[in-house]
Amino acid sequence: QVQLVESGGGLVQPGESLRLSCATAKNIFSRYTMGWYRQVPGKQRELVAQITTGGSTNYADSAQGRFTISRDNVKNIVDLQMNSLKPEDTAVHYCHGAYSWGQGTQVTVSA
């Protein structure tokens, strides 16, 4: 198991932004596609965004145009910039890579 450490969740109002970060070990980070997923109670975990080692990205339809995933191969961090947040973005967000999951960070969007 690879340790993935997430940070950046919180409570925001609709229309505001949050930036999630996920850090992992250097010898793992550079070899794997990294992704952010989210899950609400009673539903399956779903992909939000992915980024390959070469920087190619893939977004869920719900995230396209609002969220940006990026990776820093020096700091070994993958970030998810979330703009124009909506109440339906409320979920526990998980970092994934190297067949491992982070512990999850809560994002709550509410007026």
N, C-alpha and C positions, 0 to 999 in steps of 0.2 A: 504494500500500500504506500502511496505517495501522499505526503501531507500537503494539502491545499488550504491556505489561510485566507479567508474572505474578510472584507471590511467595506463599510460605506453605506449600509442600509439605514433606514430610518423612516420617519413620518414626514410627509410633505403634502402640500395642497395640490389640487389639480392644476396642471399647467407648469408646475415647478420641475426642477431637475434634481437628479442624484447621479453620483458616480460611484460605481462599485469597483473594487479592486480585488484581485486574487494573486497571491504570491506563492511560489513554489521553488523547489530546488533547481539550480541551474542545470544540472546534468539531466534533468527530466524535461524541463521547460522547452528547451530548444529542439526536442525530438518529436513533439506531439502537437496535433491540433488541440486547441483549447476552446472551451465553450462555456456559455452561461445558459442555464435552464431555470425554470421556475415551476412552482407547484402550489396549488391551493388545496385546502382540505377536501377530500373526496374525489379529487381528479388526478389524472396521471401527470407525471412530471413532463414538461414540454420544453422543447428547444426555443431559446430566445435568439441566440446568435453564436456563430462559430468563427474561428479564425485559424487558418492553417499555418504551418511553419513558414511558409513563403508569404503570408500576409493576405491571402485570398479570404474573403468573408462571405458568410451566408446568414441571412436573417429570416426570422419568422415574419409572416405577412403583417402581424400586429406590431412588429418592431421596426419594420422598414420605414425609413424616412425620419424616425424619431430617435432611434438608438444607434450608437456607434461602438463597435468593439475594436479594441486595439491591443497590441502587445509590445512590450519593451523587452527586447532580448538581452539587454544589458542588466536591467534591474530584475528580470525574470518575473514580470508582472503582466497580467492581462486585465484590462479595464473594460468596463461597460458604462459608457456615458448615456444616460437616459434623460431625454428632454421631453417636454410637453406630456408629462405623466398624466395618466388617467386613472380613475378609481379601479378599473378592470386590470390595471397593472399590479394591484395589490397581491402579493404572493411571497413565499419564501424563495429566494433566488440562490441557486447553487452554481458553484464553479465546477467544471469537469475537465479532466485531462489525464492521460496516462492511466486510463481505466480506474480512476479514483474520483471521489466526490469530496468537496468541501463540506463544512458543517452547516452551511446555509446562513443567509442573512435576510432578515425580514424587511420588505419594502411595503409601506402602507401609504396609499394615496387617498386622502380624505379631506373634505372641507370641514 
